[in-house]
Amino acid sequence: MPKEHQEGVVLGEPRILTSATTTVINMPGEISSPDHVVWSLFNTLFMNFCCLGFIAYAYSVKSRDRKMVGDVTGAQSYASSAKWLNIFALIFSLISFIGFIIVYAMSKNSHRGY
């Protein structure tokens, strides 16, 4: 006999017992792709070579927005762009900083002779 049509006796009175209908909603788990917001903010504040840090920050925020909406592919695309912009900003800023130190050291050494 199916569960929906089982009879139960309560105080001598027959009743039909029905089971509750369940609904399953599949919700996607937490999207764990990084959006690089902190790294972009650091590059924006400290290593903003040719505004690459700021552009990376804009892409990071777009990635976070896409993640909140549930657009996984859009979030990954913006995050990838932000990552590469952060890498280029870091590399170019470090090269510029090292070049500045070298030029400064050379100019100090050339003025010692006079």
All heavy atoms as an XYZ file, in Angstrom:
892
protein
N       0.844     -1.170      0.000
C       0.000      0.000      0.000
C       0.892      1.237      0.000
O       1.797      1.335      0.814
C      -0.890     -0.034      1.245
C      -1.780      1.173      1.365
S      -2.856      1.109      2.797
C      -3.833     -0.316      2.476
N       0.648      2.198     -0.888
C       1.474      3.414     -0.919
C       1.319      4.236      0.361
O       0.297      4.185      1.029
C       0.939      4.187     -2.113
C      -0.049      3.333     -2.800
C      -0.341      2.165     -1.945
N       2.360      5.007      0.648
C       2.356      5.827      1.855
C       1.223      6.845      1.859
O       0.695      7.198      2.893
C       3.681      6.578      1.998
C       4.788      5.775      2.534
C       5.969      6.684      2.769
C       7.076      5.928      3.448
N       8.230      6.774      3.690
N       0.870      7.346      0.680
C      -0.141      8.383      0.608
C      -1.520      7.893      1.062
O      -2.357      8.679      1.479
C      -0.263      8.943     -0.816
C       0.950      9.716     -1.278
C       2.006      8.814     -1.889
O       1.681      7.693     -2.300
O       3.175      9.232     -1.939
N      -1.765      6.595      0.961
C      -3.100      6.070      1.254
C      -3.119      5.122      2.450
O      -3.976      4.254      2.528
C      -3.652      5.361      0.026
C      -3.758      6.255     -1.173
N      -4.493      7.416     -1.179
C      -3.198      6.171     -2.397
C      -4.388      8.005     -2.352
N      -3.591      7.269     -3.113
N      -2.189      5.266      3.350
C      -2.205      4.428      4.545
C      -3.306      4.916      5.465
O      -3.541      6.112      5.607
C      -0.871      4.493      5.283
C       0.252      3.816      4.554
C       1.562      3.942      5.313
O       1.624      4.637      6.310
N       2.581      3.267      4.831
N      -3.975      3.980      6.070
C      -5.035      4.335      7.004
C      -4.507      4.230      8.418
O      -3.765      3.336      8.754
C      -6.238      3.414      6.824
C      -6.962      3.655      5.517
C      -8.233      2.844      5.433
O      -8.749      2.420      6.472
O      -8.693      2.646      4.311
N      -4.893      5.157      9.217
C      -4.504      5.131     10.615
C      -5.752      5.190     11.472
O      -6.767      5.754     11.100
N      -5.695      4.591     12.637
C      -6.836      4.593     13.536
C      -6.468      5.432     14.747
O      -5.500      5.160     15.434
C      -7.190      3.157     13.973
C      -8.334      3.174     14.957
C      -7.504      2.305     12.773
N      -7.246      6.492     14.962
C      -7.056      7.330     16.118
C      -8.389      7.357     16.855
O      -9.384      7.863     16.359
C      -6.644      8.760     15.714
C      -6.490      9.636     16.937
C      -5.367      8.725     14.906
N      -8.414      6.783     18.036
C      -9.616      6.701     18.859
C     -10.784      6.090     18.091
O     -11.906      6.562     18.119
C     -10.002      8.067     19.413
C      -8.974      8.733     20.313
C      -9.432     10.131     20.668
C      -8.739      7.914     21.558
N     -10.483      5.034     17.322
C     -11.537      4.308     16.627
C     -12.039      5.000     15.376
O     -12.969      4.542     14.756
N     -11.455      6.047     14.971
C     -11.911      6.824     13.825
C     -10.926      6.648     12.674
O      -9.765      7.016     12.776
C     -11.951      8.289     14.261
C     -12.679      9.209     13.360
C     -12.682     10.595     13.967
O     -13.137     10.761     15.109
O     -12.194     11.505     13.286
N     -11.285      6.084     11.514
C     -10.342      5.894     10.404
C     -10.030      7.237      9.719
O     -10.892      8.062      9.533
C     -11.066      4.950      9.467
C     -12.497      5.069      9.792
C     -12.594      5.506     11.228
N      -8.747      7.419      9.400
C      -8.291      8.600      8.668
C      -7.292      8.167      7.606
O      -6.583      7.197      7.774
C      -7.526      9.576      9.584
C      -8.378     10.461     10.337
C      -7.643     11.574     11.015
N      -6.233     11.378     11.362
C      -5.532     12.265     12.011
N      -6.090     13.381     12.405
N      -4.284     12.056     12.291
N      -7.173      8.954      6.563
C      -6.171      8.698      5.538
C      -4.995      9.625      5.839
O      -5.154     10.839      5.936
C      -6.720      8.959      4.137
C      -7.856      7.996      3.828
C      -5.610      8.857      3.105
C      -8.514      8.240      2.495
N      -3.818      9.022      6.023
C      -2.609      9.789      6.290
C      -1.889     10.059      4.976
O      -1.687      9.155      4.179
C      -1.689      9.033      7.243
C      -2.278      8.681      8.605
C      -1.296      7.825      9.373
C      -2.596      9.942      9.375
N      -1.528     11.296      4.747
C      -0.778     11.628      3.530
C       0.595     12.147      3.930
O       0.769     12.777      4.968
C      -1.497     12.703      2.701
O      -1.634     13.867      3.491
C      -2.852     12.228      2.237
N       1.555     11.863      3.101
C       2.908     12.350      3.384
C       3.055     13.753      2.788
O       2.397     14.113      1.824
C       3.958     11.414      2.794
O       3.843     11.404      1.391
N       3.921     14.557      3.386
C       4.153     15.912      2.923
C       4.962     15.893      1.636
O       5.861     15.085      1.460
C       4.886     16.714      3.984
N       4.631     16.777      0.741
C       5.358     16.900     -0.513
C       6.574     17.789     -0.275
O       6.472     18.842      0.333
C       4.467     17.537     -1.585
O       3.269     16.785     -1.699
C       5.173     17.580     -2.917
N       7.723     17.337     -0.754
C       8.949     18.117     -0.578
C       9.395     18.677     -1.914
O       9.203     18.065     -2.960
C      10.076     17.253      0.005
O      10.309     16.159     -0.878
C       9.722     16.738      1.374
N       9.966     19.844     -1.845
C      10.516     20.495     -3.028
C      11.999     20.712     -2.796
O      12.398     21.248     -1.771
C       9.834     21.851     -3.268
O       8.429     21.649     -3.390
C      10.377     22.510     -4.522
N      12.802     20.297     -3.745
C      14.250     20.439     -3.644
C      14.686     21.544     -4.594
O      14.376     21.526     -5.783
C      14.968     19.119     -3.993
C      16.468     19.298     -3.943
C      14.514     18.019     -3.067
N      15.389     22.520     -4.050
C      15.931     23.608     -4.860
C      17.447     23.485     -4.821
O      18.045     23.520     -3.756
C      15.499     24.982     -4.312
C      13.976     25.093     -4.347
C      16.150     26.093     -5.112
C      13.455     26.339     -3.682
N      18.030     23.325     -5.976
C      19.486     23.224     -6.064
C      20.078     24.624     -6.172
O      19.897     25.306     -7.170
C      19.910     22.382     -7.264
C      19.546     20.934     -7.090
O      19.573     20.426     -5.984
N      19.201     20.274     -8.184
N      20.776     25.029     -5.131
C      21.435     26.332     -5.112
C      22.926     26.086     -5.328
O      23.501     25.216     -4.698
C      21.229     27.031     -3.771
C      19.787     27.246     -3.404
S      19.073     28.717     -4.076
C      20.084     29.967     -3.411
N      23.556     26.876     -6.200
C      24.992     26.690     -6.379
C      25.729     27.070     -5.104
O      25.320     27.977     -4.381
C      25.349     27.638     -7.524
C      24.260     28.642     -7.537
C      23.027     27.946     -7.010
N      26.811     26.349     -4.850
C      27.623     26.633     -3.678
C      28.339     27.957     -3.829
O      28.226     28.656     -4.838
N      29.084     28.321     -2.834
C      29.848     29.569     -2.858
C      30.851     29.524     -4.007
O      31.590     28.569     -4.162
C      30.589     29.749     -1.538
C      31.391     31.008     -1.443
C      30.546     32.269     -1.427
O      29.409     32.206     -0.956
O      31.039     33.299     -1.914
N      30.844     30.556     -4.815
C      31.778     30.648     -5.929
C      33.128     31.033     -5.338
O      33.266     32.085     -4.722
C      31.304     31.681     -6.962
C      29.928     31.303     -7.476
C      32.290     31.782     -8.103
C      29.263     32.401     -8.265
N      34.097     30.185     -5.527
C      35.368     30.399     -4.831
C      36.450     30.996     -5.723
O      37.613     30.854     -5.435
C      35.851     29.074     -4.243
O      36.096     28.162     -5.280
N      36.069     31.636     -6.804
C      37.094     32.255     -7.643
C      37.510     33.582     -7.022
O      36.667     34.378     -6.627
C      36.573     32.475     -9.064
O      35.514     33.383     -9.057
N      38.806     33.829     -6.920
C      39.262     35.091     -6.314
C      38.981     36.264     -7.237
O      39.040     36.150     -8.461
C      40.765     34.873     -6.150
C      41.114     33.870     -7.195
C      39.900     32.976     -7.347
N      38.674     37.422     -6.640
C      38.409     38.599     -7.451
C      39.536     39.627     -7.364
O      39.500     40.629     -8.058
C      37.079     39.244     -7.075
C      36.937     39.469     -5.588
O      37.960     39.445     -4.881
O      35.802     39.665     -5.134
N      40.550     39.407     -6.539
C      41.770     40.208     -6.442
C      41.519     41.668     -6.055
O      42.262     42.552     -6.467
C      42.558     40.156     -7.760
C      42.820     38.777     -8.265
N      43.655     37.902     -7.614
C      42.344     38.110     -9.343
C      43.683     36.761     -8.282
N      42.901     36.864     -9.332
N      40.485     41.928     -5.260
C      40.169     43.309     -4.879
C      41.253     43.895     -3.981
O      41.681     45.044     -4.172
C      38.781     43.386     -4.204
C      38.539     44.763     -3.613
C      37.695     43.062     -5.195
N      41.730     43.132     -3.017
C      42.733     43.650     -2.080
C      44.044     43.949     -2.808
O      44.661     44.998     -2.597
C      42.945     42.649     -0.924
C      44.058     43.102     -0.004
C      41.657     42.452     -0.154
N      44.460     43.028     -3.660
C      45.686     43.224     -4.435
C      45.551     44.451     -5.342
O      46.472     45.269     -5.462
C      45.966     41.968     -5.243
C      47.268     41.917     -5.973
C      48.352     42.738     -5.801
C      47.635     41.000     -6.983
N      49.354     42.376     -6.656
C      48.946     41.304     -7.392
C      46.982     39.935     -7.592
C      49.602     40.597     -8.378
C      47.644     39.218     -8.568
C      48.941     39.548     -8.949
N      44.396     44.608     -5.973
C      44.168     45.757     -6.846
C      44.164     47.057     -6.059
O      44.692     48.073     -6.524
C      42.829     45.595     -7.576
O      42.827     44.450     -8.379
N      43.573     47.020     -4.872
C      43.565     48.224     -4.043
C      44.982     48.601     -3.615
O      45.361     49.777     -3.640
C      42.674     48.013     -2.820
C      42.452     49.216     -1.924
C      41.773     50.336     -2.701
C      41.626     48.824     -0.719
N      45.787     47.605     -3.254
C      47.188     47.852     -2.911
C      47.935     48.471     -4.086
O      48.664     49.456     -3.931
C      47.864     46.552     -2.466
C      49.322     46.707     -2.162
C      49.743     47.212     -0.946
C      50.286     46.354     -3.104
C      51.090     47.371     -0.662
C      51.634     46.508     -2.831
C      52.034     47.017     -1.607
N      47.757     47.896     -5.276
C      48.433     48.433     -6.465
C      47.919     49.822     -6.815
O      48.682     50.654     -7.302
C      48.257     47.489     -7.654
C      49.219     46.332     -7.604
O      50.226     46.370     -6.908
N      48.911     45.284     -8.342
N      46.644     50.085     -6.576
C      46.104     51.411     -6.843
C      46.733     52.447     -5.927
O      47.076     53.547     -6.348
C      44.577     51.410     -6.660
O      44.006     50.494     -7.587
C      43.992     52.784     -6.898
N      46.899     52.101     -4.660
C      47.422     53.055     -3.688
C      48.935     53.220     -3.753
O      49.452     54.317     -3.571
C      47.006     52.644     -2.276
C      45.501     52.669     -2.003
C      45.213     52.137     -0.617
C      44.947     54.071     -2.181
N      49.670     52.129     -3.999
C      51.125     52.181     -3.868
C      51.894     51.965     -5.165
O      53.004     52.455     -5.309
C      51.597     51.153     -2.837
C      51.018     51.398     -1.483
C      50.095     50.530     -0.946
C      51.387     52.505     -0.746
C      49.557     50.755      0.307
C      50.853     52.750      0.500
C      49.931     51.865      1.026
N      51.376     51.224     -6.104
C      52.113     50.888     -7.319
C      51.245     51.125     -8.545
O      50.981     50.223     -9.315
C      52.556     49.431     -7.279
C      53.476     49.123     -6.152
S      54.057     47.446     -6.250
C      55.293     47.484     -4.987
N      50.820     52.350     -8.721
C      49.866     52.673     -9.776
C      50.585     53.125    -11.038
O      50.420     54.253    -11.495
C      48.897     53.744     -9.262
C      47.629     53.779    -10.067
O      47.347     52.889    -10.843
N      46.859     54.825     -9.873
N      51.381     52.260    -11.625
C      52.132     52.574    -12.835
C      51.160     52.740    -14.003
O      50.435     51.813    -14.357
C      53.144     51.461    -13.136
C      53.965     51.719    -14.363
C      55.053     52.566    -14.299
C      53.645     51.123    -15.566
C      55.814     52.805    -15.424
C      54.404     51.355    -16.685
C      55.488     52.196    -16.618
N      51.134     53.911    -14.599
C      50.263     54.230    -15.742
C      48.798     53.862    -15.477
O      48.090     53.387    -16.371
C      50.746     53.538    -17.014
S      52.287     54.195    -17.629
N      48.366     54.013    -14.244
C      46.982     53.744    -13.818
C      46.570     52.281    -13.978
O      45.385     51.959    -13.977
C      45.989     54.639    -14.540
S      46.183     56.379    -14.141
N      47.541     51.372    -14.117
C      47.192     49.956    -14.235
C      46.554     49.426    -12.947
O      45.670     48.576    -13.000
C      48.434     49.125    -14.578
C      48.967     49.261    -15.992
C      50.234     48.421    -16.148
C      47.934     48.846    -17.004
N      46.997     49.927    -11.809
C      46.400     49.503    -10.540
C      44.947     49.910    -10.438
O      44.099     49.141     -9.977
N      44.624     51.126    -10.891
C      43.248     51.600    -10.857
C      42.365     50.801    -11.813
O      41.232     50.440    -11.480
C      43.181     53.089    -11.192
C      41.786     53.632    -11.174
C      41.129     53.805     -9.968
C      41.133     53.946    -12.350
C      39.828     54.298     -9.945
C      39.848     54.441    -12.335
C      39.192     54.618    -11.126
N      42.878     50.518    -12.992
C      42.119     49.728    -13.967
C      41.900     48.313    -13.420
O      40.815     47.748    -13.563
C      42.832     49.702    -15.327
C      42.906     51.120    -15.906
C      42.135     48.782    -16.304
C      43.821     51.259    -17.098
N      42.928     47.745    -12.787
C      42.783     46.423    -12.174
C      41.732     46.454    -11.077
O      40.952     45.503    -10.920
C      44.125     45.951    -11.613
N      41.700     47.538    -10.305
C      40.687     47.668     -9.256
C      39.280     47.708     -9.854
O      38.360     47.077     -9.334
C      40.959     48.917     -8.418
C      40.001     49.087     -7.266
C      40.065     48.237     -6.168
C      39.036     50.080     -7.283
C      39.182     48.384     -5.119
C      38.151     50.229     -6.234
C      38.224     49.377     -5.153
O      37.350     49.511     -4.118
N      39.113     48.422    -10.956
C      37.808     48.476    -11.620
C      37.383     47.087    -12.095
O      36.222     46.679    -11.914
C      37.860     49.448    -12.795
N      38.312     46.331    -12.674
C      37.989     44.970    -13.107
C      37.692     44.059    -11.916
O      36.842     43.183    -12.007
C      39.124     44.387    -13.952
C      39.020     44.756    -15.412
C      39.663     45.886    -15.901
C      38.292     43.982    -16.293
C      39.571     46.238    -17.234
C      38.194     44.314    -17.630
C      38.833     45.444    -18.091
O      38.731     45.786    -19.408
N      38.376     44.266    -10.804
C      38.119     43.462     -9.607
C      36.725     43.710     -9.062
O      36.030     42.774     -8.655
C      39.148     43.774     -8.527
O      40.430     43.429     -8.956
N      36.311     44.964     -9.062
C      34.963     45.290     -8.586
C      33.914     44.706     -9.530
O      32.894     44.168     -9.092
C      34.803     46.817     -8.437
C      33.367     47.203     -8.171
C      35.693     47.319     -7.314
N      34.178     44.774    -10.839
C      33.261     44.157    -11.800
C      33.186     42.650    -11.587
O      32.113     42.048    -11.697
C      33.708     44.446    -13.233
C      33.439     45.849    -13.687
C      33.867     46.022    -15.131
C      33.596     47.416    -15.621
N      33.911     47.566    -17.047
N      34.311     42.030    -11.276
C      34.337     40.596    -11.012
C      33.506     40.259     -9.778
O      32.738     39.300     -9.772
C      35.777     40.120    -10.811
O      35.806     38.789    -10.387
N      33.649     41.070     -8.733
C      32.867     40.842     -7.507
C      31.371     41.027     -7.776
O      30.544     40.260     -7.285
C      33.329     41.776     -6.405
C      32.611     41.538     -5.104
C      33.267     42.217     -3.968
N      34.424     41.431     -3.559
C      35.178     41.699     -2.522
N      34.902     42.740     -1.773
N      36.197     40.942     -2.204
N      31.017     42.021     -8.584
C      29.610     42.230     -8.941
C      29.053     41.044     -9.712
O      27.940     40.582     -9.451
C      29.443     43.502     -9.778
C      29.666     44.765     -8.978
O      29.646     44.684     -7.728
O      29.867     45.831     -9.600
N      29.815     40.548    -10.660
C      29.372     39.380    -11.437
C      29.213     38.159    -10.534
O      28.305     37.354    -10.726
C      30.365     39.057    -12.555
C      30.447     40.090    -13.634
C      29.263     40.057    -14.574
N      28.242     40.959    -14.114
C      26.968     40.932    -14.452
N      26.521     40.016    -15.258
N      26.099     41.787    -13.998
N      30.110     38.024     -9.560
C      30.028     36.890     -8.630
C      28.760     36.985     -7.784
O      28.109     35.975     -7.529
C      31.272     36.860     -7.747
C      31.359     35.636     -6.889
C      32.677     35.391     -6.191
C      33.424     36.535     -5.671
N      34.564     36.145     -4.829
N      28.398     38.180     -7.354
C      27.197     38.363     -6.536
C      25.925     38.076     -7.332
O      24.944     37.596     -6.785
C      27.132     39.790     -5.981
C      28.169     40.094     -4.963
S      27.954     39.013     -3.554
C      29.620     38.909     -2.975
N      25.955     38.357     -8.633
C      24.790     38.104     -9.473
C      24.673     36.618     -9.813
O      23.591     36.115    -10.078
C      24.878     38.965    -10.755
C      23.806     38.611    -11.751
C      24.797     40.426    -10.404
N      25.799     35.902     -9.771
C      25.798     34.481    -10.091
C      26.374     34.170    -11.455
O      26.320     33.030    -11.909
N      26.929     35.151    -12.137
C      27.544     34.965    -13.449
C      28.988     34.506    -13.249
O      29.902     35.317    -13.128
C      27.483     36.278    -14.225
C      28.077     36.167    -15.622
O      28.331     35.031    -16.081
O      28.289     37.219    -16.250
N      29.179     33.197    -13.210
C      30.490     32.633    -12.903
C      31.494     32.919    -14.006
O      32.633     33.322    -13.730
C      30.373     31.106    -12.657
C      31.729     30.500    -12.371
C      29.412     30.825    -11.530
N      31.103     32.748    -15.256
C      32.059     32.955    -16.349
C      32.448     34.426    -16.468
O      33.607     34.745    -16.727
C      31.487     32.456    -17.686
O      30.235     33.102    -17.933
C      31.288     30.957    -17.663
N      31.500     35.328    -16.279
C      31.821     36.752    -16.304
C      32.752     37.126    -15.164
O      33.689     37.907    -15.344
N      32.498     36.573    -13.977
C      33.346     36.858    -12.815
C      34.761     36.348    -13.047
O      35.737     37.039    -12.731
C      32.750     36.214    -11.559
N      34.887     35.163    -13.611
C      36.219     34.614    -13.873
C      36.950     35.422    -14.939
O      38.161     35.615    -14.850
C      36.107     33.152    -14.282
C      35.715     32.243    -13.142
C      35.429     30.823    -13.605
O      35.253     30.555    -14.793
N      35.389     29.902    -12.653
N      36.238     35.899    -15.932
C      36.856     36.696    -16.983
C      37.387     38.019    -16.439
O      38.533     38.392    -16.707
C      35.824     36.962    -18.095
O      36.349     37.841    -19.051
N      36.561     38.721    -15.666
C      37.009     39.982    -15.070
C      38.140     39.748    -14.066
O      39.079     40.539    -13.983
C      35.855     40.702    -14.390
C      34.934     41.424    -15.351
C      33.581     41.137    -15.396
C      35.413     42.408    -16.206
C      32.735     41.797    -16.269
C      34.583     43.073    -17.082
C      33.239     42.762    -17.112
O      32.414     43.422    -17.969
N      38.063     38.663    -13.300
C      39.113     38.362    -12.327
C      40.437     38.060    -13.021
O      41.502     38.460    -12.551
C      38.696     37.188    -11.442
N      40.378     37.357    -14.140
C      41.597     37.063    -14.893
C      42.224     38.344    -15.434
O      43.447     38.528    -15.359
C      41.278     36.109    -16.040
O      42.409     35.880    -16.836
N      41.396     39.242    -15.953
C      41.914     40.528    -16.438
C      42.529     41.334    -15.296
O      43.600     41.935    -15.454
C      40.790     41.336    -17.086
O      40.275     40.657    -18.206
N      41.858     41.337    -14.139
C      42.379     42.070    -12.981
C      43.707     41.478    -12.522
O      44.630     42.216    -12.158
C      41.366     42.047    -11.841
N      43.809     40.158    -12.552
C      45.054     39.498    -12.133
C      46.212     39.909    -13.030
O      47.283     40.289    -12.535
C      44.879     37.983    -12.160
C      46.129     37.229    -11.744
C      45.889     35.742    -11.743
C      46.436     35.152    -12.997
N      46.408     33.696    -13.037
N      46.012     39.883    -14.347
C      47.098     40.224    -15.261
C      47.446     41.713    -15.187
O      48.624     42.083    -15.259
C      46.758     39.809    -16.693
C      46.912     38.335    -16.850
C      45.922     37.409    -16.984
C      48.140     37.603    -16.824
N      46.462     36.147    -17.049
C      47.819     36.240    -16.958
C      49.471     37.964    -16.702
C      48.790     35.251    -16.978
C      50.443     36.966    -16.727
C      50.092     35.635    -16.862
N      46.448     42.554    -15.011
C      46.735     43.981    -14.835
C      47.524     44.224    -13.557
O      48.439     45.053    -13.521
C      45.438     44.780    -14.821
C      44.753     44.949    -16.182
C      43.340     45.483    -16.004
C      45.568     45.861    -17.076
N      47.193     43.488    -12.487
C      47.944     43.601    -11.234
C      49.383     43.133    -11.400
O      50.311     43.740    -10.865
C      47.261     42.812    -10.126
C      46.102     43.551     -9.521
O      46.162     44.750     -9.330
N      45.043     42.836     -9.217
N      49.567     42.058    -12.140
C      50.924     41.548    -12.376
C      51.746     42.581    -13.142
O      52.887     42.882    -12.781
C      50.880     40.192    -13.114
C      50.344     39.101    -12.177
C      52.245     39.816    -13.667
C      50.051     37.776    -12.861
N      51.161     43.136    -14.215
C      51.889     44.138    -14.999
C      52.163     45.396    -14.180
O      53.252     45.977    -14.271
C      51.127     44.483    -16.273
C      51.096     43.365    -17.284
C      49.948     43.093    -17.998
C      52.209     42.568    -17.517
C      49.907     42.063    -18.920
C      52.188     41.538    -18.440
C      51.025     41.283    -19.144
N      51.195     45.827    -13.387
C      51.403     47.015    -12.544
C      52.524     46.767    -11.550
O      53.369     47.645    -11.322
C      50.106     47.367    -11.815
N      52.551     45.584    -10.952
C      53.597     45.243     -9.984
C      54.976     45.209    -10.654
O      55.931     45.811    -10.157
C      53.289     43.902     -9.328
C      54.280     43.388     -8.303
C      54.279     44.298     -7.085
C      53.942     41.970     -7.909
N      55.067     44.533    -11.796
C      56.353     44.404    -12.482
C      56.866     45.767    -12.956
O      58.020     46.128    -12.703
C      56.240     43.414    -13.665
C      56.076     41.993    -13.139
C      57.453     43.509    -14.577
C      55.745     40.968    -14.207
N      56.008     46.533    -13.617
C      56.442     47.834    -14.128
C      56.787     48.798    -12.996
O      57.734     49.580    -13.109
C      55.386     48.441    -15.044
C      55.217     47.701    -16.341
C      53.974     47.592    -16.928
C      56.297     47.105    -16.981
C      53.798     46.917    -18.122
C      56.136     46.426    -18.168
C      54.875     46.332    -18.746
N      56.040     48.743    -11.911
C      56.338     49.622    -10.774
C      57.658     49.244    -10.120
O      58.444     50.122     -9.742
C      55.209     49.561     -9.754
O      54.034     50.082    -10.305
N      57.915     47.947     -9.977
C      59.191     47.515     -9.394
C      60.362     47.895    -10.293
O      61.410     48.343     -9.799
C      59.177     46.016     -9.122
C      58.305     45.565     -7.956
C      58.295     44.050     -7.849
C      58.759     46.189     -6.659
N      60.194     47.706    -11.604
C      61.261     48.090    -12.533
C      61.502     49.597    -12.460
O      62.652     50.054    -12.446
C      60.915     47.638    -13.975
C      61.012     46.117    -14.083
C      61.819     48.313    -14.996
C      60.504     45.555    -15.392
N      60.435     50.380    -12.389
C      60.584     51.841    -12.285
C      61.273     52.228    -10.985
O      62.145     53.101    -10.971
C      59.221     52.517    -12.354
O      58.606     52.259    -13.576
N      60.879     51.585     -9.887
C      61.472     51.884     -8.587
C      62.962     51.531     -8.562
O      63.789     52.322     -8.097
C      60.717     51.124     -7.495
C      61.157     51.448     -6.109
C      60.933     52.701     -5.562
C      61.824     50.498     -5.348
C      61.346     53.007     -4.278
C      62.243     50.789     -4.066
C      61.999     52.043     -3.529
N      63.310     50.364     -9.088
C      64.720     49.955     -9.140
C      65.500     50.886    -10.068
O      66.636     51.278     -9.768
C      64.838     48.480     -9.574
C      64.283     47.570     -8.466
C      66.270     48.106     -9.903
C      64.116     46.120     -8.874
N      64.906     51.253    -11.193
C      65.561     52.196    -12.102
C      65.794     53.553    -11.451
O      66.855     54.158    -11.615
N      64.807     54.024    -10.660
C      64.965     55.285     -9.951
C      66.109     55.206     -8.945
O      66.912     56.136     -8.825
C      63.655     55.646     -9.242
C      63.756     56.872     -8.391
C      63.811     58.131     -8.964
C      63.807     56.767     -7.010
C      63.910     59.270     -8.183
C      63.915     57.888     -6.218
C      63.963     59.143     -6.800
N      66.210     54.090     -8.238
C      67.295     53.916     -7.266
C      68.651     53.917     -7.975
O      69.609     54.540     -7.509
C      67.092     52.626     -6.442
C      65.900     52.802     -5.510
C      68.339     52.270     -5.650
C      65.510     51.542     -4.770
N      68.738     53.238     -9.112
C      69.989     53.186     -9.856
C      70.376     54.572    -10.361
O      71.530     54.999    -10.224
C      69.892     52.168    -11.015
C      69.825     50.746    -10.458
C      71.056     52.324    -11.983
C      69.512     49.689    -11.496
N      69.416     55.294    -10.921
C      69.700     56.645    -11.416
C      70.099     57.552    -10.264
O      71.046     58.344    -10.379
C      68.491     57.206    -12.194
C      68.650     58.691    -12.475
C      68.293     56.435    -13.489
N      69.436     57.459     -9.150
C      69.755     58.277     -7.982
C      71.155     57.954     -7.452
O      71.933     58.852     -7.130
C      68.711     58.063     -6.886
C      68.924     58.925     -5.673
C      68.658     60.285     -5.707
C      69.400     58.366     -4.486
C      68.855     61.081     -4.591
C      69.607     59.146     -3.371
C      69.335     60.499     -3.420
O      69.538     61.279     -2.320
N      71.489     56.663     -7.392
C      72.815     56.263     -6.916
C      73.896     56.727     -7.883
O      74.975     57.170     -7.457
C      72.878     54.751     -6.730
N      73.641     56.658     -9.167
C      74.617     57.107    -10.163
C      74.822     58.621    -10.077
O      75.945     59.094    -10.212
C      74.159     56.731    -11.568
C      74.116     55.253    -11.792
S      75.759     54.594    -11.837
C      75.636     53.547    -13.219
N      73.728     59.361     -9.857
C      73.863     60.812     -9.782
C      74.595     61.220     -8.506
O      75.345     62.197     -8.512
C      72.499     61.488     -9.852
O      71.752     61.219     -8.692
N      74.429     60.499     -7.423
C      75.168     60.776     -6.182
C      76.659     60.511     -6.365
O      77.481     61.249     -5.872
C      74.626     59.937     -5.022
C      73.355     60.449     -4.441
C      73.620     61.735     -3.737
C      72.476     62.064     -2.827
N      72.654     63.310     -2.142
N      76.980     59.418     -7.058
C      78.376     59.063     -7.282
C      79.042     60.041     -8.249
O      80.228     60.343     -8.113
C      78.499     57.644     -7.827
C      78.234     56.608     -6.758
O      78.377     56.891     -5.571
N      77.823     55.422     -7.166
N      78.311     60.561     -9.223
C      78.923     61.489    -10.164
C      79.153     62.849     -9.544
O      80.062     63.569     -9.963
C      78.048     61.617    -11.413
O      76.828     62.250    -11.093
N      78.411     63.239     -8.522
C      78.607     64.529     -7.860
C      79.700     64.496     -6.796
O      80.148     65.526     -6.350
C      77.289     64.996     -7.213
C      76.246     65.372     -8.188
N      76.458     66.301     -9.182
C      74.956     64.942     -8.360
C      75.353     66.436     -9.909
N      74.432     65.605     -9.412
N      80.163     63.350     -6.424
C      81.211     63.244     -5.388
C      82.552     63.743     -5.892
O      83.364     64.231     -5.130
C      81.362     61.806     -4.926
C      80.302     61.376     -3.985
C      80.658     60.052     -3.391
N      79.635     59.702     -2.418
C      79.610     58.607     -1.754
N      80.552     57.707     -1.943
N      78.654     58.379     -0.892
N      82.795     63.621     -7.155
C      84.075     64.034     -7.700
C      84.258     65.530     -7.750
O      85.367     66.028     -7.873
N      83.236     66.296     -7.650
C      83.349     67.759     -7.788
C      83.415     68.445     -6.472
O      82.929     68.370     -5.508
C      82.168     68.299     -8.602
C      82.178     67.791    -10.012
C      81.201     66.908    -10.434
C      83.150     68.180    -10.910
C      81.184     66.440    -11.723
C      83.132     67.717    -12.206
C      82.160     66.832    -12.603
O      82.167     66.377    -13.872
